[in-house]
Each structure stands twice: as C-alpha cells, then as structure tokens.
C-alpha cells in the first residue's frame, strides 16, 4: 500500500506576517509565517533551534531570509499553541483532553506561558465535572498546584474511584503514585470520622452522663440507628 499523499502546501491566514523571518511547517503541510524573536522569547525549544541554527533555508527567492522548521504537529495544534504566544484570542478549553494535548505541547516546546494560562482556564472552567480523578491526575502530571488544591477537596467529597484511570489518555498513565491515592483515601476517612463525631454529638445532647455512652459498641449502634433514621426520613421528604 502506498503511503498517503502529503496535502498541497497552504498557509495559515492568521499567522502570515509579511515581515516574518521564520516559517513553521506542520505535518499537514500548512505554513505559519512567524518571527524568530517572538518564538525564541516564548519557547525554549525554538530558542535552541534558532541559536544553534538548526533550521532549513527557504528555497523561495526573497530579499529577506526566511528559514523553515518542520514540526510533527498538525495545523490545528500549532495554531492553538501560537495563540498563546501572540496576542490573539485563546482556544476554548471545553474538554480535559484538549487541555492535556496543549499541556503536552507546552512541555515539548518549553512554553511556560501555556501552563499558567491553561491552569487559570481549568480553575475557572467546568472540565473537571464528573472527571475529578482525571483532573487530579492532570494537576499532578503537569504540576498545576493551584488546580490540584481546588480538585482535591472535590475529589474527597465525591464517590469517584481510581479504577478507570487506566482508560484515560497515555499522558496520564502511571501519573498517580500510591501516595496520591492514599492521600485521597486518608481525607475521605477523616471526613467520614468527622461526620460520625457530629452524629455522636447530636445523639448526646441533653443526655445524662453515663460511662456506657463511651463504649465503642454503644457509640456505633447509636450512630448507625440515627443514620438509618435520617435515610428513612429522606425517602418521605
């Protein structure tokens, strides 16, 4: 079977600056005409390529020298990355999968500005709803401390388990260590214990002091009875 033909060359209508001195060519053969100075300032990877002159001269005849760098990403991914570098509207992050892809590219090209902007977007967005374990793994994988601090209490309160973590994207596989899982388990048990303490306190309001009240079996029985009563009342409310 013959390999698929490479698409005809085209250019990005948004990133097609007339004074560009660097051309980024994507895997789907789309050219982005940008500036070396801006790319080297924003990206450590591009800065190294430009400094080491690891670029291909353009074959087009022009008074201004334009060099080419070919990347493995498609035009959609590279366009999204460049929106974080140039002062343009940034991509809408509607799913965690989009954030993961951009965070991966931020790591690959050493663009810390993307991490900061994405963390702000994730904190203010709703991508984590019903995906708290995945969001927790994203925060750990890409060291988004503020996002982790927001997700952890929500995960502790939820009933989500870590069973389906293996089915998430490859970037998140083996991200969470056993200590991360134990941390969530610890806070869940602590939260449950505090709830039992509150129930125990409610049971003993106005009750006469008695040593038998402090016996473990007595406490568990009374708390269990009250919990069942609350559940029963909830069915008829």
N, C-alpha and C positions, 0 to 999 in steps of 0.2 A: 504494500500500500504506500502510495506516495504521500509525503508529509503535506499538511495543509499549506496552501499558498499564503505568503505574507500579504496583508492588506496593502492597498495602494497608499503611498505616503500622503499624509494630510497634516494640517497644523491646528493647534488649539486657537480658536478665535479669541479667547480671553487672555491667553498668555502668548502674545505675538507682538512683542515690543520691537519697534523699529531700531532702537539703539541697543538691542541685545547683543551680547558677546559670548553667550553660551546657549547651546541647543540641547535639550534633553529629549531623547527619542525613546518612546515606550515600546512595549512588546507588541502592541497592535499598530505600530508604525505611525504614531501621532507625535509631531514635533512641538515642543514647548520652548519658545524663544525667551530666555530669561537673562539675568545679569549675574556675572561671576561675583561681583562684590556683595550682592544681596545673598546669594546662595552660600557663599563662604562664611558670611557672618551668621547665618541662621543654622547651617548644618556643618557639623564637624566632619562628616564623611565627604561632602562636596569640597570643603576647605582643603582636606588632604589631597583629593584628586587634582584640584586646581594648583595647589602648591607644588605637588610632585610632577605636574604637567602630564598627568595620566589621562589625556584627552586626545580625541581624534580630530585633526583639522578638517574643516568643511571643504567639500570638493567644489562648492559654488564659488564663482569668481566675485569677489567683493572687496571694496577698499578696506572694509573693517573685517578683521579676522574673527571668525565665529568658529568655535570648537564644539565638538559633539561628544556627548556621553550617553551611552545606551544603557537603559535600565530594564530589569526584568518585570517591573510592574506595568499594568495596563494604564491607559489614559485616564480612566475614572479614578484610580487610586492616586496617580501622580497629581492629577488636578486637585484632588482633595487635600493632598499634602501642601501644595503650593498656595492654597487658600489660607493656610495658617502662617505662611511666610510673607505673602504680600497682603496689603490692606484691602481685603475683599471679604464679602460675606462668607462665613464659615459653613461647612457642611452641617446639615441637621442630623443629629445622632438620635435615631429613633429606636435602634436596637443595640444590645450589647455587642453583637457580632461586628457591627460597624466600628464601634469603639475599639474592640480588640484588634481589628485589622490596622486601624490608624496608629494605635499604640505600638504595634509591632514595627510599623514603618518608622515611627519616631525613634525607636531603639536602633533600627538598622541604619538610619541616616543621621543619628545623633542630633535630633532636633528637640531639645527640652521644652521649647515653647508649646509644642503639641501636647505634651504630657500635662502641663499646667492648665491649658485651655480645656482639654478633654476632662480633666478632673473637675473643673468648675461646672462643665456641662452635665456630667454624670451626677454631681451632687444636687443640682437644680432640676434634673430631669426625672423621668419615671421608668427608665430602662430596667431598674432593679426589681420592679414589682413582679412577684411570683418567680423571681430568679435570684433570690438572695444568696444562695450558695455560689452560683456562678459569679455574681457581683463581688462576693467576698474573695473568690479566687483571683478575679481580675485585679482587685486592690492589692492583694499580696504579690501577684506576679509582676506588676509594674510599679510597686512601691508607692501607691497612691494613699498616703497615710490619712489624709483628711477624709477621703472616701471610705476607707476602712473604718474609721471612727464613727461614721454615720451608719454603715451597713451592719456592723457587729451587733449593736443593741436590737436592730430589727430582726436579725437572724436568730438571736437568742429567744426573742418573743415568738418567732414563727415555729411552725411544725416541720419546716423543710429539713430533709436529711441529706447526707453526703453520698447516698447510694448512686445517684445518677451523674456524679461528677465525671465519671469516665466517658460519658457520652458527649461531653462538651468538646469544644474545639481543641485541636492539637496543642495550641499555645498554652492551654490551661492544664493539660495532663501532667500529673505529678507536681503540680504547683503547691498544693497544700501539704504541709508536713503533719505528722501525727500530733505535734504540739498545737497546731492551729485548730484541729478538730477537738482535741481535749480542752482547749480554751473555751470553745463554744459549749461543750458539754458541761464544763465546770460552772459557767454562768447560768446555764439552764437549771442545773440542780440547785444552785444558790437561790435563784429566783423562786423555784418551787418551794424551797425551805422557808423563804420569807413569807410566801403565801400561806403556808401551814401555820407559821407563827402568828399571822394576823387572825386566822380562823381560831386558833387556840386562845388568843386574847379575847376574841368575841364570845367564845364559849364560857369564859371565866369571869365576865363582867358581872359583878353583883353576887357571885357565888361565894359561899363561906369557905374559909381556908381549910384545906384538908390535904394530908400527905398523899392520899391515894390519887389526888388530881395530877401529881407529878410523875406517876408511874408511867413508863413508856406505853404499855398496853392500853392503859386508860386513855392516854392522850390520842393514840392512833384510832381507837374506837370512836371517841367523841368527834374527832376531826372528820373521820370517814362518814359518820352519821350526818354531820352538818353538810358535808359536800354533797351527799346524795339528796338531802333535803333541798339544797339550792338548785340542783339539776332538775329535781322533780317540779319545783315551783316554776322553773324557767319554761317547762313544757306547756304550762297552763297560762302563762302570762301573755 
